Amino acid sequence: MLALIQEAERQAEPLSTGGWIMMILSIAAVTGLVVYCYKRILTHPEQDEPDLPGGLGP
């Protein structure tokens, strides 16, 4: 396994500026989406849902 990693490091080229920009934007987008989803799931709803007839509410 170590030999494969060392071989990949020898053949690797440095990341271009466009590659860095794309990587940073994609990581920021995924992180932002995760934070938004967690915040939405973990916070209480602002309005209570109305009770449905017959006790079928949440």
PyMOL commands that set and color helices and strands:
alter all, ss='L'
color gray80, all
select helices_A, chain A and resi 2-11+17-42
alter helices_A, ss='H'
color red, helices_A
deselect
rebuild
show_as cartoon
